[in-house]
């Protein structure tokens, strides 16, 4: 099984040659996946109405869905900065995760929401439209709100995780290329 990657009209995916796109992932429309980024098994990135960007060294883990809104209706793209960790089974819609941001497993981010550099959205959290997780804070709950300040070093967890996923992507690529 290969990933399903295709254009929608004139909106074409642009995937760096060093990026890892796992079998079973779907990437459609205006989607950019940068150097050493990874999109894992069963992810859907649908850039049909606006753009999606996955920055250098970032990872979008298994089962995550990323979509956008039509800019004609005031909708926003979904922008994932560099060295971002997006956990398993997340949903991002018209949201932004800045460089080094962390989105925990099964978290949801809606239109205009932001995780700042060094911020963390906890597993299972629901970040309402236009809410912002500041640097140095962990937000959790439904709806998400400040849970606590990050402890020393926690603001670097996404960077550590991103590095790990670059290595994992290389292992998976090699395994898939082995007959």
C-alpha positions in Angstrom: 0.0 0.0 0.0 1.3 3.4 -0.9 0.2 6.8 0.4 -2.5 8.5 -1.7 -1.2 11.9 -2.9 -3.1 13.9 -5.4 -4.0 17.4 -6.7 -7.4 18.9 -6.4 -7.8 21.2 -9.4 -4.7 23.4 -9.5 -3.9 22.8 -5.8 -1.0 20.4 -5.8 0.9 18.7 -2.9 4.6 19.7 -2.6 6.5 17.1 -0.6 10.3 17.4 0.0 12.2 14.4 -1.1 13.5 13.8 2.5 10.0 13.8 4.0 8.4 10.5 5.0 4.8 9.8 4.0 3.6 6.5 5.4 1.6 4.0 3.4 -2.1 4.7 4.0 -1.7 8.4 4.5 -3.8 10.7 2.2 -2.4 14.1 1.1 -4.7 16.0 -1.1 -4.6 19.5 -2.6 -2.5 22.5 -1.3 -0.3 20.7 1.1 3.4 21.4 1.7 5.5 18.9 3.6 9.0 20.2 4.3 12.5 18.6 4.8 12.7 15.7 7.2 9.0 16.0 8.2 6.8 12.9 8.5 3.2 12.1 8.0 2.3 8.7 9.5 -0.1 5.9 8.9 -3.8 6.7 8.4 -3.3 10.5 8.4 -5.5 12.7 6.2 -4.2 16.1 5.2 -6.9 17.7 3.0 -5.9 21.1 1.5 -8.9 21.5 -0.8 -10.0 25.0 0.3 -6.8 26.5 1.8 -3.3 25.4 2.4 -1.7 23.1 4.9 2.0 23.4 5.8 4.1 20.8 7.8 7.4 22.4 8.6 10.9 21.0 8.6 11.5 18.2 11.1 7.8 18.1 12.2 5.7 15.0 12.6 2.0 14.3 12.2 1.4 11.0 13.9 -0.9 8.1 13.1 -4.6 8.8 12.5 -4.4 12.6 12.6 -6.8 14.6 10.4 -5.8 18.1 9.2 -8.2 20.3 7.3 -8.8 24.0 6.5 -11.5 26.4 5.8 -12.3 28.3 2.6 -10.6 31.8 2.7 -13.6 33.2 0.9 -15.6 32.5 4.0 -12.9 33.9 6.3 -11.3 30.5 6.8 -7.7 29.9 7.7 -5.0 27.6 6.6 -3.4 25.0 9.0 0.2 25.9 9.7 2.6 23.6 11.5 6.0 25.1 12.2 9.4 23.4 12.4 10.1 20.6 14.9 6.5 20.3 16.0 5.1 17.1 17.6 1.5 16.4 16.7 0.4 13.3 18.6 -1.6 10.3 17.4 -5.3 10.8 16.4 -5.4 14.6 16.6 -7.7 16.9 14.7 -6.4 20.3 13.5 -8.7 22.6 11.6 -7.6 26.1 10.5 -5.1 26.1 13.4 -1.4 27.0 13.9 1.3 25.2 15.9 4.4 27.4 16.0 8.0 26.1 15.9 8.6 23.6 18.7 5.0 23.4 19.8 3.5 20.2 21.2 0.0 18.8 20.6 -0.8 15.7 22.7 -2.6 12.6 21.5 -6.2 12.9 20.6 -6.2 16.7 21.0 -8.4 19.0 18.8 -7.5 22.5 17.6 -10.2 24.6 15.9 -10.1 27.6 13.6 -7.7 30.4 14.6 -6.4 28.5 17.6 -2.6 28.6 18.2 0.0 26.7 20.2 2.9 29.0 20.6 6.6 28.0 20.5 7.3 26.2 23.8 3.6 25.7 24.5 1.9 22.3 25.1 -1.7 21.2 24.4 -2.3 18.1 26.6 -3.6 14.8 25.3 -7.4 14.8 24.8 -7.7 18.6 25.1 -10.1 20.6 23.0 -8.8 24.0 22.0 -11.7 26.3 21.1 -11.5 28.7 18.1 -9.1 31.6 18.5 -7.7 30.4 21.8 -3.9 30.6 22.3 -1.7 28.4 24.3 1.2 30.6 25.4 4.9 29.6 25.6 5.7 27.9 28.9 2.1 26.7 29.6 0.2 23.4 29.4 -3.4 23.6 28.5 -5.8 20.7 29.1 -9.5 19.9 29.3 -12.7 20.3 27.3 -12.6 23.2 26.6 -8.9 23.6 27.1 -7.6 26.2 29.6 -4.4 26.7 31.5 -3.6 23.6 33.5 -0.2 24.6 34.8 3.1 26.1 33.9 5.5 23.8 32.2 8.3 22.3 34.4 11.9 22.8 33.5 12.7 21.1 30.1 9.1 20.3 29.2 9.1 23.2 26.7 11.7 21.2 24.8 9.7 17.9 24.6 8.5 18.7 21.0 12.1 19.2 19.9 13.2 15.9 21.4 10.2 14.1 20.0 10.7 15.6 16.6 14.3 14.4 16.5 13.1 10.9 17.5 10.5 10.9 14.7 13.1 11.9 12.0 15.0 8.8 13.1 11.9 6.6 13.2 10.9 7.8 9.7 14.3 6.7 8.4 13.8 3.2 10.0 10.3 2.9 8.5 11.5 4.0 5.0 14.3 1.4 5.1 11.9 -1.3 6.2 9.4 -0.4 3.4 12.2 -0.5 0.8 13.5 -3.9 1.9 12.0 -6.7 -0.3 
